[in-house]
Every structure is written in structure tokens, then in C-alpha cells.
Amino acid sequence: MSLSRRRFLRDAVTTGAGLCMSNAFHSVSKANAADSGPITCQVTDARSAQPLAARLRLLDAQDREVVPLGHPESLAEGAQEGDVRFQSRRFAYVDGRFSVDPNRLPLKYQILKGYEYVIAEGTLDPDSVRDGTITIPLSHWSSLSRQGWYSGDIHIHHIAPKTCRLEMDAEDLNVANILTSDFTLDQDQFEGTVNSYSSGRHLIYVNQEFRNHELGHLCLLNLKKLIEPVKEVQPHHYPLHVRVCDEVHSQGGYVSWAHFPSWPGVESPLDVAMEKLDGLEILCVLEPRDLPIFMKQVVPELEANHGLRLWYRYLNCGFRLTATAGTDKMTTFVTVGANRVFARVEGEFNYAGWIEALKAGRTFITNSPLITMNVNGHKPGATLHLNSATDKILQIQAAADSQLPYHHLEIVCNGQVIAEATPTGPRHHAQIHLEFPLRQSGWIAARAYENIESYRAAGIKFSTVHIDKGTLLSDYFGTRRPETIFAHTSPVYVIRDAQPIRSWEDADYYIRYVDRSLQWLTTEAKFASSSDKQASIEAFQGARAIYQKRAEEARLKAR
């Protein structure tokens, strides 16, 4: 995307051109202003007229930022919760009502509420006031919860549950997983159940991030008790994370590898081979099409293997790994739910049902596009067992709509694009109907994304934290590092003639990854004893044997 095109898109968000939002800075209905006292403003649902929590930005006639009465004029350096400020933009969280000084009118406003409401923009002026109040309606253009889809952020830090409740309500987020960890001070908030500030369709659960800076980080969900050591960071590289995964699963918990694109770590090939991981956090902290930042010395052919491709390679080896997403929010530079995973709950919505949906792979991840896909009528997470003698053609459908613009909708089979469409219209709608010949077992998913080349050409450094100018997405939702507009479904798995999904090239790749991990363990890792070191090496050798076996199975199938 050219720089001129990017400027157009930024202007479109401000003016309403090309985006699914109301006309920019329109005047609401006219009336006489109140003679004195603060002006009360109500944010309501356009259909029900019920109050809505939301995120608000105000500008005066000179485009200077104004905050609602009662909100701090400035945010403390390094503030971790409350109102947010990113990309030189200040936003206030409001619970459906806020007040402004009438002497500051007129004020231009911008109000956001997640990805399923139109971004509202307009002007608060003296003639807009009726009985001391201005009402701002928000239009709900999508309602995925009616189809059983509920959104969650699996990776949040440094926020109290009470504060989190307002922020997740304002961002239209259904599930917030606050992760206590070795670097946080909230271990006393852990309850082993849904937090008391939860209600209805807004659930908070204090869980845990288990970290080792070389082996990797894990998001542990649905915990009944914390996994030791909680503090401090485990000083050695043994026990391995496989022990953590087993302890979590014994509680009925869920394990997702944390911020996988930035930190695949030393141990992810082992945990995947041993089938200890339930999912990978594909959308978190780093643009999924950028290269790993940490422990990159163990990643073979780094320049050709960004986080998204590493996930595809695991899937091509036959490992089933759900796509998950989170923000790794630690400061007010990031909004809760800026990255989120939608999980399709069967039956009544509750936390246990949401976790079961994650386990079943009934998910898609997004930072704006709402994406759907089915294969022969089956949604993500499903497995189709087909006979090539009778089932020769797959019927694949995908669609996406988005609040923010993206450029491509694609269907991917075993990592290769097999169909694509270009979005059009105010909701940036795209759809694909495809008949696809089934030649081998494989996985099928859909993805929607924004072009990344223009950002790179403009010198955007995707690996840098908290930069002043980033991407279109970062302007409106705040992310720790710049990210492009992106969505991806988890796969539908198609098994042809009972043959497993296998790829020699990808299994061989992870053999080389494990070899690099073994080299690191032998020369650099820290162990309390020689027996711990030997146990660790033997575990990785066992993983290598699994990849070797899958490579051989792929060779035999290819003959």
C-alpha cells in the first residue's frame, strides 16, 4: 500500500469515507444549551436506548485534547490501567455517561466500542443540549454472540479486576484473562474461579503466565491453583515446560504458547511434539508476519520463517494447534481486547464453555475483521473423514466484514493460498465460494489481512515497543508493537482415506530446530545438576524422534 493510500485510509477514519462509521463530526439534534453547570452526555445503544460503556476521545475547536470532567488531565508516565493514551491520542473510558464543561463547547468526539459497533463521530455543541443532556447513539452492525461466538483476551497484566470490568465492557469484550506472573504483584487476586466483578456476558478470570526467558512463555487458563514457582522466574532450564502443561491439564486447564510470533523459544518444538500445547497465541505483541525477536538463534532459516509460517509448519506436520490471541497489555498504551480470540460456545455462555470451545478449536482471532469459514458446512475445529472414491470435491465458503479496511480475504490449505477475494463496500465485505478437489489430507483455514509493504517502506519497525507513529490499527486500538489489520480462523482438518496430515519438508525443518535447541541446551543452558541436564537432552531427543518419524511417514506417502 502506497503512502498516499495510507494517508487516505487515515483520513477516511476521520471523515467517515470508506469506513463503516457515521458521518464525521456531524451535529446532533439542536436545542438550547443549559445555562450553567456541567453538560451530561449519554452513550446509548441506537436500538434499545440502553446506556453503553465505551472509549471516548474529545477535541476542541483547535484540535486540542479535552478529557471528561472527573478524569485526570494527564496520565502518569508508565500508568498501567485506566484511561489510555497511544499514538499521541488520549481516550477516556466511560460507563455510559460523562460530563463536560459547557464553556469548552463545541467539542468533536470519537467513540469506539470494540469491533461490532460503528465508530461514532460528531460534534457536541451548545445547540445539541436538551434538558442539560446530549445523547450519542451507537449502532451495533454485527452481533456474533447470537451465533454463539464470544470474544476474549487471554493475556492481560497489571490491571485490577474492577478496573478491567469497565475497560472490557467499553471494548465489548466478553472474557478477560488477567495473568498473574513472576513480575506482577497481584497473586492475591487469584481465586481459582470466575472473579466476582464478572456478570452476564462479561467474565473475568485471574490466571497465570508461566515464564522462562529462554524456554518460552505459557498462558495458563482455567486454573484452580497456581503453578509453582510463581515468583521468582525459574532459575534453571529444568524442569521443562512439559511438567507445567501436565499440571495445568490435570486441573482441567488450557495451555497456549504466549506471543508465539515474537518468542517461539527453545521448547515449543518439544511441547508441540509431545502434544502438550492446546493452542498458540498467534496474534499478540508482534505482527504475525514479522520475524521472531527472542531466542532467534534457535530458529532455523529465520529470515524465511515468521510466526505465521512456523504455525503452518506445525499444522503441516499433523499437530492440531488452535489459534488464540491476546494483548499482553501492561500499560495504558494498549487497550484490553485490541487482539482477541472469538470462541464458539455450544449451549449457555459461561467460562467453562468458553474454555471448552478453545479446546475444541472453534475459534478465530482478529484485531478488526470478523471472519467466518466452513468446509462442507463444518466450522473451524471440525474434523472431516472423507473417502476419495466418493468425496472428490470440497465445498468451501469464507467471508469477512470489518470496521477497519483490509485488502485480502484468502483460503489457505496446508499453508498455500487456494482462493482469494478483495473486500468492497462500507463494511469491507469479501466472500469466497470454492469447489476444491481433495487430493490429500490437510487443514483448511481462512485469513484476512492488510498489506504490510507500505508500512515497511515507510520505515515502521514492527519489533519496537510503544512507538509514536505506527499503523492504522495501532492508531485506534493501541498495541505494544505496531500491528496490521489481521484475522485468521483455526483450521478445519480434512482426513482423506484415513491418511494423517504429513509434510516431509516441515517435519525436517523441526528436526533442525530441535537440533539447534539441543546445541543450546548443551552449551548455554543452566541446570542444577548433571542429571537434570541429561533428562532435558533426552526429552528433546524424544521430540526429534517424533519429527523424524513423521518425516518418514511423509516420504512413504509420497512414493
Secondary structure, 3 states (H helix, E strand, C coil): CCHHHHHHHHHHHHHCCCCCECCCCEECCCCCCCCCCCEEEEEEECCCCCECCEEEEEECCCCCEECCCCCCCCCCCCCCCCCEEECCEEEEEECCEEEECHHHCCEEEEEECCCCECEEEEEECHHHCECCEEEEEECECCCHHHHCEEEEEEEECCCCHHHHHHHHHHCCCCEEEEEECCCCCCHHHCCCCECCCCECCEEEEEEEEEEECCCEEEEEECCCCCCCCCCCCCCCCCCCHHHHHHHHHHCCCEEEECCCCCCCCCCHHHHHHCCCCCEEEEECCCCCCCCCCCCHHHCCCHHHCCHHHHHHHHHHCCCCCEEEECCCECCCCCCCCCCEEEEECCCCCCHHHHHHHHHHCCEEEECCCEEEEEECCECCCCEEEECCCCCCEEEEEEEEECCCCCCEEEEEECCEEEEEECCECCCCEEEEEEEEECCCCEEEEEEEECCCHHHHHCCCCCCCCCCCCCCHHHHHHCCCCCCCCEEEECCEEEEECCCCCCCHHHHHHHHHHHHHHHHHHHHCCCCCCHHHHHHHHHHHHHHHHHHHHHHHHHHHHHC
